[in-house]
Amino acid sequence: MIQKGALTSLLLIAGGVIGSTLPAVATENAYDRLSWPVDCVLGQDCFIQNYLDRDPGPETRDVGCGRLTYDGHKGTDIALPSIAAQARGVTVRAAAPGVIQGVRNGMPDRLQGEADAPDVTGRECGNGVSIRQADGLLALYCHMKRGSITVSTGEAVQAGTVLGQIGLSGQTTFPHLHFELLHEDTPIDPFAPEPAHTGCAPADPLWQDSVRYVPGGLLAAGLASGIPDYGSVKRGLPTPPVLDDPQRLFVWGFGYGVQKNDVISVRILGPQGVLMEERATQEKPRAQFYHYFGILPGEAGWPKGIYRAEITLRRDGETLGRQAAETRID
């Protein structure tokens, strides 16, 4: 998550300006195909929070003509569903062969916005690696975990070489890898490398494997006996396996890329069938969102047994994501 105008800070890794004496970039359509740079399965244990902003003005437009970006965003944000997932360790790998141009490895892992978050002015990339690829492009890998980087300046790497791990360093409010490609000072979108592309779908993407454009989705769902704190949800709040006769049952959903008029639907099933079916139409777009619903027990209390919550996110009738959670009431 790199703010507009932060290019210089991205290039100031390891105390020197990267790219000042580097070779010219390769000709158009000669770029290397890219390996996926994170040890995760897209749509299963990671997702794309922000695509490159393709709108030249103050508005935003991602490669699918959606709004899953922000003004001036120059890269692809490959995000993890929770801080707990990041803490377990998720490996970052080189997407293409090249030579390491710079490394920064000592910044703390702290989310911006927290009371004791450090000032990262001039170091928005956080801990990171820059690689001059064999095709001439400069690749930037940002927000990596302090102390995790395993490569050194001047080292030659191949596609798949381990660089380090996803972290929380620099200008970020969620765990992710900011991956950026530059032709001189011009960002290259790996989903549509031709700068003049104006369609509403990826075009001749650089990814070796099919990487599907997804405009938003659900990341997690859970059941609880009280209203969960949003911070706890972002950290990876688990659903308790057993709830002991709660006064009220809450179901929550956590997701990304919601747009105005998207619909979140929820269904709660108990031992005797469907207990609740509700839907909520979203009033504004949000990069990440958290929604919860609550239900009271009947006069006889909660029947003992398994309770299941199912949450669905839909846009214009199309399902963008589903999540479910189960617990037992004794």
C-alpha positions as CSV (number, residue, x, y, z in Angstrom):
1,M,0.0,0.0,0.0
2,I,2.1,2.9,-1.3
3,Q,0.7,6.4,-1.5
4,K,0.8,8.5,-4.7
5,G,4.1,10.4,-5.1
6,A,6.1,7.9,-3.0
7,L,8.2,6.6,-5.9
8,T,11.4,8.2,-4.7
9,S,11.0,6.7,-1.2
10,L,10.5,3.3,-2.8
11,L,13.8,3.6,-4.6
12,L,15.8,4.7,-1.5
13,I,16.6,1.2,-0.3
14,A,19.9,0.4,1.4
15,G,21.0,4.0,1.5
16,G,21.3,4.6,-2.3
17,V,19.2,5.6,-5.2
18,I,18.4,2.5,-7.1
19,G,18.3,2.8,-10.8
20,S,20.7,5.8,-11.3
21,T,23.2,3.8,-13.5
22,L,21.2,0.8,-14.6
23,P,20.8,-0.5,-18.2
24,A,18.0,0.6,-20.4
25,V,14.7,-1.4,-20.2
26,A,13.9,-4.1,-22.8
27,T,11.7,-3.3,-25.7
28,E,7.9,-3.6,-25.4
29,N,6.4,-7.1,-25.3
30,A,9.8,-8.6,-24.3
31,Y,9.1,-8.7,-20.6
32,D,9.7,-11.9,-18.7
33,R,6.7,-13.9,-17.7
34,L,6.2,-13.7,-13.9
35,S,6.0,-16.4,-11.3
36,W,3.5,-15.7,-8.5
37,P,5.7,-14.0,-5.9
38,V,4.0,-15.2,-2.7
39,D,3.7,-18.8,-1.3
40,C,-0.1,-18.7,-1.2
41,V,-3.1,-19.7,-3.3
42,L,-4.9,-16.7,-4.6
43,G,-8.5,-16.8,-3.5
44,Q,-7.8,-19.3,-0.8
45,D,-5.2,-18.0,1.6
46,C,-4.4,-14.6,-0.1
47,F,-6.2,-12.0,-2.2
48,I,-5.5,-8.9,-4.2
49,Q,-6.5,-5.9,-2.1
50,N,-5.4,-3.2,-4.6
51,Y,-4.6,-3.3,-8.3
52,L,-2.7,-0.7,-10.2
53,D,-4.7,2.6,-10.7
54,R,-5.1,3.0,-14.5
55,D,-7.0,6.3,-14.3
56,P,-4.7,9.2,-15.2
57,G,-6.7,11.7,-13.3
58,P,-8.1,12.0,-9.7
59,E,-10.6,9.2,-10.2
60,T,-9.7,5.5,-9.9
61,R,-10.0,2.5,-12.2
62,D,-8.4,-0.9,-11.9
63,V,-7.8,-3.3,-14.8
64,G,-11.3,-4.6,-14.6
65,C,-12.8,-1.1,-14.7
66,G,-13.6,-1.6,-11.0
67,R,-12.6,0.5,-7.9
68,L,-10.3,-2.0,-6.2
69,T,-7.4,0.5,-6.1
70,Y,-6.8,4.1,-4.9
71,D,-5.6,7.2,-6.6
72,G,-2.0,6.9,-7.9
73,H,-1.5,3.3,-6.7
74,K,1.4,1.9,-8.8
75,G,1.5,-1.8,-7.9
76,T,-0.3,-4.9,-6.9
77,D,-1.1,-5.5,-3.3
78,I,-1.1,-9.2,-2.5
79,A,-2.7,-9.4,0.9
80,L,-3.2,-12.0,3.6
81,P,-6.6,-12.5,5.3
82,S,-5.4,-11.8,8.8
83,I,-2.5,-10.7,10.9
84,A,-2.4,-14.2,12.4
85,A,-1.8,-15.6,8.9
86,Q,1.1,-13.2,8.5
87,A,2.6,-14.1,11.9
88,R,2.8,-17.8,10.8
89,G,5.2,-16.7,8.1
90,V,4.4,-16.4,4.4
91,T,7.3,-16.6,1.9
92,V,8.0,-14.0,-0.8
93,R,9.8,-15.1,-3.9
94,A,11.4,-13.4,-6.9
95,A,8.9,-13.3,-9.7
96,A,11.5,-13.2,-12.4
97,P,15.3,-13.6,-12.8
98,G,17.5,-10.5,-12.1
99,V,20.1,-8.8,-9.9
100,I,19.4,-7.4,-6.4
101,Q,19.7,-3.6,-6.5
102,G,18.9,-2.8,-2.9
103,V,17.7,-4.2,0.4
104,R,16.2,-2.7,3.6
105,N,15.6,-5.2,6.4
106,G,15.5,-3.3,9.8
107,M,12.2,-1.5,10.0
108,P,9.7,-2.6,12.7
109,D,6.5,-4.4,11.8
110,R,3.7,-2.0,12.9
111,L,0.5,-1.1,11.3
112,Q,0.1,2.6,10.5
113,G,-2.8,4.2,12.5
114,E,-1.8,2.5,15.8
115,A,-0.9,4.9,18.6
116,D,2.8,3.8,18.7
117,A,3.3,3.4,14.9
118,P,6.7,4.8,13.7
119,D,7.1,7.7,11.3
120,V,7.8,6.1,7.9
121,T,8.2,9.3,5.9
122,G,10.7,8.6,3.1
123,R,10.6,4.9,3.9
124,E,7.0,4.1,2.9
125,C,8.1,0.8,1.3
126,G,9.2,-0.5,4.6
127,N,11.5,-3.5,4.5
128,G,11.9,-4.4,0.9
129,V,13.9,-5.7,-2.0
130,S,14.4,-4.1,-5.5
131,I,15.5,-6.3,-8.4
132,R,16.6,-5.2,-11.9
133,Q,15.1,-8.1,-13.9
134,A,16.8,-9.7,-16.8
135,D,14.1,-8.0,-19.1
136,G,15.2,-4.6,-17.8
137,L,12.2,-3.8,-15.6
138,L,12.8,-2.8,-12.0
139,A,10.7,-4.9,-9.6
140,L,10.0,-3.6,-6.0
141,Y,8.9,-5.9,-3.2
142,C,7.6,-3.9,-0.2
143,H,6.3,-4.2,3.4
144,M,8.3,-7.3,4.3
145,K,9.0,-8.7,7.7
146,R,11.9,-7.3,9.7
147,G,14.9,-9.6,9.6
148,S,13.3,-12.0,7.1
149,I,15.1,-10.9,3.9
150,T,17.6,-13.5,2.7
151,V,19.3,-11.8,-0.3
152,S,22.0,-9.2,-0.6
153,T,22.7,-6.3,-3.0
154,G,24.5,-7.5,-6.1
155,E,23.2,-11.1,-5.8
156,A,21.8,-12.8,-8.9
157,V,18.4,-14.5,-8.4
158,Q,16.2,-16.7,-10.4
159,A,12.4,-16.8,-10.5
160,G,11.3,-18.5,-7.3
161,T,14.4,-17.5,-5.2
162,V,13.3,-16.8,-1.6
163,L,13.5,-13.1,-0.8
164,G,11.9,-13.1,2.7
165,Q,8.4,-13.0,4.2
166,I,5.4,-10.7,4.1
167,G,5.4,-8.3,7.0
168,L,3.8,-5.1,8.3
169,S,6.6,-2.6,7.8
170,G,6.3,0.8,6.2
171,Q,3.1,2.6,5.2
172,T,0.6,-0.2,5.6
173,T,-2.6,-0.9,7.5
174,F,-2.9,-4.6,6.6
175,P,-0.4,-7.5,6.0
176,H,0.6,-7.6,2.3
177,L,3.2,-7.6,-0.3
178,H,3.3,-4.5,-2.5
179,F,4.7,-5.7,-5.8
180,E,5.6,-3.0,-8.4
181,L,7.1,-3.1,-11.8
182,L,8.7,-0.1,-13.4
183,H,9.9,0.7,-17.0
184,E,12.1,3.6,-16.1
185,D,9.7,5.7,-14.0
186,T,6.5,4.3,-15.6
187,P,4.5,1.7,-13.7
188,I,3.8,-1.5,-15.6
189,D,0.6,-3.4,-14.8
190,P,1.3,-7.1,-14.8
191,F,-2.4,-7.7,-15.7
192,A,-2.3,-5.5,-18.8
193,P,1.3,-4.3,-19.5
194,E,0.3,-2.1,-22.5
195,P,-0.1,1.4,-20.9
196,A,-2.7,2.3,-23.6
197,H,-5.0,-0.6,-22.6
198,T,-8.5,0.8,-21.9
199,G,-10.6,-2.4,-21.8
200,C,-12.3,-3.9,-18.7
201,A,-10.4,-7.1,-18.4
202,P,-6.8,-8.2,-18.2
203,A,-5.0,-8.2,-21.5
204,D,-1.9,-10.3,-22.3
205,P,-1.0,-10.5,-18.6
206,L,2.6,-11.2,-17.6
207,W,1.7,-13.9,-15.1
208,Q,2.9,-17.4,-16.2
209,D,-0.2,-19.0,-14.7
210,S,-3.7,-17.7,-14.9
211,V,-4.3,-15.1,-12.3
212,R,-8.0,-14.2,-12.3
213,Y,-9.2,-10.6,-11.8
214,V,-11.5,-10.6,-8.7
215,P,-13.2,-7.3,-7.8
216,G,-13.9,-8.1,-4.1
217,G,-14.9,-11.0,-1.8
218,L,-15.3,-12.4,1.6
219,L,-12.3,-13.4,3.7
220,A,-13.7,-14.9,6.9
221,A,-16.9,-15.5,8.9
222,G,-17.5,-16.4,12.5
223,L,-20.0,-17.0,15.3
224,A,-19.7,-15.4,18.8
225,S,-21.7,-14.7,21.9
226,G,-20.9,-11.0,21.8
227,I,-20.2,-8.3,19.2
228,P,-16.6,-9.0,18.0
229,D,-14.1,-6.1,18.0
230,Y,-13.1,-5.2,14.5
231,G,-9.4,-5.2,15.4
232,S,-9.8,-8.8,16.7
233,V,-11.5,-9.8,13.4
234,K,-8.6,-8.4,11.4
235,R,-6.1,-10.2,13.6
236,G,-7.9,-13.5,12.8
237,L,-10.6,-14.1,15.4
238,P,-11.5,-17.8,15.6
239,T,-15.0,-19.1,16.2
240,P,-15.1,-20.9,19.5
241,P,-15.8,-24.6,19.1
242,V,-18.4,-24.4,21.9
243,L,-20.6,-21.6,23.1
244,D,-22.1,-22.1,26.6
245,D,-25.8,-21.0,26.4
246,P,-25.1,-17.4,25.0
247,Q,-27.6,-14.6,25.7
248,R,-27.4,-13.7,22.1
249,L,-25.8,-15.3,19.0
250,F,-23.8,-13.1,16.6
251,V,-22.6,-13.9,13.1
252,W,-20.0,-11.7,11.5
253,G,-18.4,-11.4,8.0
254,F,-15.1,-9.8,7.0
255,G,-14.3,-9.0,3.4
256,Y,-12.8,-6.5,0.9
257,G,-13.7,-4.4,-2.1
258,V,-17.3,-3.8,-1.3
259,Q,-19.1,-1.3,-3.5
260,K,-22.3,0.7,-3.0
261,N,-25.4,-1.5,-3.4
262,D,-23.5,-4.7,-2.9
263,V,-25.6,-7.1,-0.8
264,I,-24.5,-9.1,2.2
265,S,-26.8,-12.1,3.0
266,V,-26.6,-14.2,6.1
267,R,-28.4,-17.4,7.1
268,I,-28.1,-19.1,10.5
269,L,-29.1,-22.7,10.9
270,G,-29.6,-24.5,14.2
271,P,-30.5,-28.1,15.2
272,Q,-34.1,-27.5,14.2
273,G,-33.5,-25.7,10.9
274,V,-33.2,-22.1,9.7
275,L,-33.2,-19.6,12.5
276,M,-32.6,-16.4,10.6
277,E,-32.2,-15.1,7.0
278,E,-31.2,-11.4,6.6
279,R,-29.6,-9.2,4.0
280,A,-28.0,-5.8,4.1
281,T,-27.4,-3.5,1.2
282,Q,-24.1,-1.6,1.5
283,E,-24.4,2.2,1.4
284,K,-20.8,3.1,0.4
285,P,-17.7,1.6,-1.0
286,R,-15.1,0.3,1.4
287,A,-11.6,-1.2,0.9
288,Q,-12.3,-3.7,3.7
289,F,-15.5,-4.2,5.6
290,Y,-16.9,-5.9,8.6
291,H,-20.6,-6.7,9.1
292,Y,-22.4,-8.5,11.9
293,F,-25.9,-9.7,12.6
294,G,-27.4,-10.9,15.9
295,I,-30.2,-13.2,17.0
296,L,-31.9,-13.8,20.3
297,P,-32.9,-17.3,21.6
298,G,-36.5,-18.4,21.6
299,E,-38.6,-18.7,24.8
300,A,-37.2,-22.2,25.4
301,G,-33.6,-21.0,25.0
302,W,-31.1,-22.5,22.5
303,P,-31.6,-26.1,21.6
304,K,-28.3,-27.9,22.1
305,G,-26.4,-28.9,19.0
306,I,-24.6,-27.5,16.0
307,Y,-25.1,-24.0,14.7
308,R,-23.9,-22.9,11.3
309,A,-23.7,-19.4,9.8
310,E,-23.5,-18.8,6.0
311,I,-22.6,-15.4,4.6
312,T,-22.7,-14.4,0.9
313,L,-21.5,-11.2,-0.9
314,R,-23.3,-10.4,-4.1
315,R,-22.9,-7.6,-6.7
316,D,-25.6,-7.1,-9.4
317,G,-26.8,-10.6,-8.8
318,E,-23.3,-12.2,-9.1
319,T,-21.8,-14.0,-6.1
320,L,-18.4,-12.6,-5.2
321,G,-17.8,-14.7,-2.1
322,R,-19.1,-17.1,0.4
323,Q,-17.9,-18.0,3.9
324,A,-19.3,-20.2,6.7
325,A,-18.6,-21.0,10.3
326,E,-19.9,-23.5,12.8
327,T,-20.0,-23.9,16.6
328,R,-21.9,-26.0,19.2
329,I,-24.2,-24.8,21.9
330,D,-24.2,-27.0,25.0
